[in-house]
């Protein structure tokens, strides 16, 4: 049995809008790790690969691997009945011939339920080999969409060239030619090793981190040093707290002295007021400093995120130049609604990889380059 609850139906709607013009019928392969779709277009020029990871669902259950053969146009129509912020649940029994979709409104008690007929699609499971690319260009998805849309007005093909100068998109048409050059953003990293899709790099890092316990792998001396640091920090905190206690006691003592000694009243009041001012300034300085530091860090993180979203990162091991069909790239760019960033992975004589990573998984497009006049 399959039960997959997605927090927002809008994510699935955007995904289908991006691939429905490339693929007509396809199998959603469901297993304990998530839901995967891999299919080629009718001309076998482009391949699309989609993955929804199991942890991305609000609730996910798949007792055994099962394919869900669907007509994407029909599924799109059924999803149009849901609001973007509706909770969407996909249900299917073992060897079922229907897919049950339930939409739950977050702002009301409305629950809508639809059944869609499944198809028996005889399609071979495609194996995509892991590839190390010569160049990777990461840029805003909106910028990529604009470039391919503009150049598609001039011609049918675009030449993408990655060099030390930057990445250049050039199209030649019967009436006009055009090109767009994107240079590396300041402070962007450069390639220092094998280039793979970022989602694969994160998976490798996650495996490395989960493969061994950092604390268990550290020598005992390192652990002891770490524990000592914690104790020192604790002692330091205790000292900071004790610094204020004598001052408070002094203040009480001075007030009692003021009651007992009327002759020194004026002097004690002057000393008292000065001491209180010092205490107030001392006690308020540290929290204010911490608040300012936290606010500064928050602004720095936001600024870094904004710069990362707007910048162009070019990682290159060697010069790459290939020509591709603009019609397909325009279709790929529709996935900009899923992710603010897009990766272009290129190697000479290897299909182009256009990758979008989003919170629930990823969508990847593979496009074969044009050779000669083809």
N, C-alpha and C positions, 0 to 999 in steps of 0.2 A: 504494500500500500504506500502511496505517496501523499504527503501533506506538507505543503510549503506555504507559509504565511509571510507575505511581503509587506513591509511597513507602509509603502506607498505604491499605488498602482501606476502612478505617473512614470516611474522608472521603467517598468515593463512596456508601457505605451511608447516612450521615447525610443526604446531599444528596437521595437518592431517597426516603427516609422523609419529607422535608419537602415534596416536590412530588407524590408518587404519588396523593394524594387529590384534587388539583386537575386533574391531567392523566393521561389513560389511555394514549394513544399519542402519540409525538413523534419528531421527527427530531433526532439529534445531528449538527449540521453540523461537519465536521472540515476544517480547512485548516492551512496552515503556521503560523498565529498561535495555534492552539489548538482547543478543542472548545466549541461554543456550542449552547445549546438555547433556543428561544423557542416558547412555545405558550400558547394560551388555554384556559380551562376551557370546559366544554360550554355554559354559559349566556352566554359571552362577556362576563362581568362582570370577570374578573380575568385578568391576563397575567403569566406568569412568564418571566424571562430569566436564564439561567445561563451563566457563562463560566469555563472552565478554561484558563488561559494556558499556552502551550507551555513557558515557562521553569519552570513549577511542577512539571513532570514530571521524573522521574529520567532518562528518555530519551524523546524524542518525535521521531517521523518521520511525515510525511504528504506523499506524493509529489504528490498532486493533491487538490483539494476533493472531498469525498464525503459524502453523507448516510447516517447509520445509523438506519434506522427501527426503533424498538424499542417493545415493550409494557413499560411501566414496572413493572407488577406481576410480569411474568415475570423481568425483570432484577433486581428486588428479591429474588426467590426464589433466583436463581443467586448473588447477592452474599451471601446469608445463609450460603452454604457456605464463605465465607472468614472468617478471624479479622480483627479490626480492625487488627492490626499486620502482617498479611500484605502482601507486595509484590504489587500487582495490575497485570497487564499486559493491555491490550486490543489485539487484533490483528484486522485485516480486510484481505483482498485487494481489489484493484480490482474493482468490480462484484460483490462477494461477496454470498452470501445467508445467511451465518452470521457471527456475532461470536464470536471465540475469546477466552476469559478464562483467564488463568493466575495461580494464587495460589502464591507462594513463601513458606514459613514462614521467619522470621528466626532462630528458635531451634532449627531442625532441618533435615533434608534433605528435608522433605516438599514435594512439588510437585503441585498439583491443577490439572486442566485441564478446562474446560467449553466446549461449543459451544452458542450460542443462535441460533435462527432469527431472521433480520431480516425486517422488513415493508416493503412498498412503500407508503409514506404520501404521498399527494398533498396537500401542505400548502404554502400560499404563504409565502414568507419575509416576516416582519413587519418593518417599519421603524419604529423608535421614535425620534421626533424629539428632538433635544436641547432640553431645557426649562430655563429659569431660574425657580426657584421663589421664592415670597414668604417662605417660612419653612422652616427645617430644625431638627428636634429630634433630638439625639443622646443616647441614654440606654442604660443597661444592658439587654441583651436579656432577661435574667431578669426585670427589673422590668416591661418591656413585656408579656412573656408572662403574668405574674401579673395585671396590670391587665385585659387583655382576657379572661382566663379567669374572673376574678371577676365582671366586668360581664356576661359572657355568661349568668350565672346569673339575671340580673334581666330582661334584654330581648334583642331581636334586633339592635338598632342601637346605635351609640355616636357621640356627637357629640364631635369633637376640635376644640378651640379653642386657638389660639396667640395670646397677647396679652402685654402688658408684665408682667402678673401672673405668667405662666408658661404651661404647657400643661395644659389640663383635659380629662379624659376623663369624659363623663357619659352614663349610660344610664337610660332610663325604662321601667319594667315595669308590668304590671297590679297587682302586689302591692307593689312597692317601687321606689324610685329610688336611684341612687347616683352619686357622682362622685369622681374622684381628681385632685388638683392637684399638679403637679410644678413646683417653682420652680427658677430658674436657680441653678446651683452657684456658690459664691464664686470669683471669678477666672476664670470662663469667658469666652471671647471673644464679641464681638457681631458681627453681620453688617455688613460695610463695602462690599459690592459684590454682584455676581451670585452666587446660591446654586445650586450644582450638587452632584450626588453626589460624595463625597470621592474615590472612585476615579477619576472623570473629572478632578477637580482635580489629582490626582497625575500622571495621564497628561499633562495640559497642562504641568505643571511639568517633567516628564521631557523632553518635547519641547523646551521652552525651554532646558533645561540641555544637551541633546544637540545642539541646533541650532548652537551656537557654542562654540569652545574658549575658556575663560575666560582662560588664559594668553596665547593668541594674540591675543585681543581687547584685552588690556591694553597701554597705551603702553610704550615701551622704558624710560622713566624709572621706571615702576612696577615693571617686571621687575627693573631694576637695584637699586631700593630693596629688593625682596624678596630678591635675591641677597645684598645687603649685610647684610641682617638675618640671613641664614643664616650668613654669614661671621662676623658679630659674635657670634652665639650660639656658633659653634664656638670663636672666640677666648676667649670667656668660659668655656667648658668647659675649655679648655686652662689658663687661669689658675687655675681652681678646682683642677685636678689638680696644678698646680705649687705651690700653696700648701702642700700636705702634704709635698712633697719636701724643702724646707729643714728642716722640723721633724724629719723622719726622720733627716736627716743630722746635725742638732744632737744628736739623741738618741744616735746612734752615737758622735759626738765626745765627748759627756759620759761615755759608758761607757768609752771609751778613756782619757779623762782620769782617770777613777776608778782605772783600773789603774796609770797612770803616777804619779799624785799621791796618795800615801796620806794626806798631811796634810789634803787638802781632801775626803776621802772622805765625811764626814758631811754637809758642805754640799752637795756634788754630789748625794748620794742624795736629800736633801730637795728640791733643785731638780728632779732627775730625776722623782721621784714626782709632784711638782706638775705638771710638764710633761706627763707621761703622762696624768694625770687630765684635764688640759685637752684633750689630743689626743683621748682617748677620748670625752669629752663632745662635742667639736666634730665628730668623724667620725661619731658615731651620731645627731647631732641632725637632719641633713638627710634621711637615709633614713627616719627615724621620722616626720618631718614629711610626707614624700611619701606614705608608706604611709597615714598618717592622712587626708591629703587625698583619696587614691584611694578609701579606704573611705567617706569622707563623701560623695564624688560618687556612689558606687555606691548608697548608702542613699538619696541624694536622687533618683536616677533611679527607683529602685524605688518610692519614696513617690509620685513624680509619676505613675508608671504606675498605681499602685493608685488614686490620686485620679481619674485620667482614666477608669479602668474603672468607678468608682462614681458619678461625677458626671453631672449633667444639663446639657447645653449647648443653649441656645436661641438661634438666629440668626434674626432676623425683620426684614423690610423693611416689612411691613404686617400688620395684623390678619387672621387667617384662621380660619374656622369652617366645618367640613364634617361631614356624617354618613355613616357607612359601616356595612356589614354586619359584625357581630361574628363570624359563622361563618367568614368568609374571614380575618379578622385572627387568629383562633385558629389556623387552618391555617398562616398566615405565621409565627407565633411559634414554630413547631416548628424553625425554622432557628436557634434560639438555641444548639443544640448545635454549630453551625459557627463562631459568632462571639460574643464577649462583648458586643459593641456593636451597636446597630441605629440606623439613620437613618430618620426620618420626614420626607419632603419634601412640602410642601403649597403649593398655590395655589388660589384660589377658582375653582370650576367646572373644575378640572383633576384627573385621576386622582391618587390618593395613591400615592406611591412609598415602599415599605418596602424598605430596602437593607441587606444583610449583606455585609460584606467579610471574606474569610478569606485565609489564606496562598496558596492555589492560585488564587484568583480572586474571584468574587462571585456572589451570587444576589439578584435584584431582583424584587419583586412590584409590579404596578400594579393598583390597585383603583378602579373608577369610583364616584364619590360618589352617595349617594341624593338624589333630587330630590323634594321634596314628600312625599307618602305612599308613594312607590314603594319 
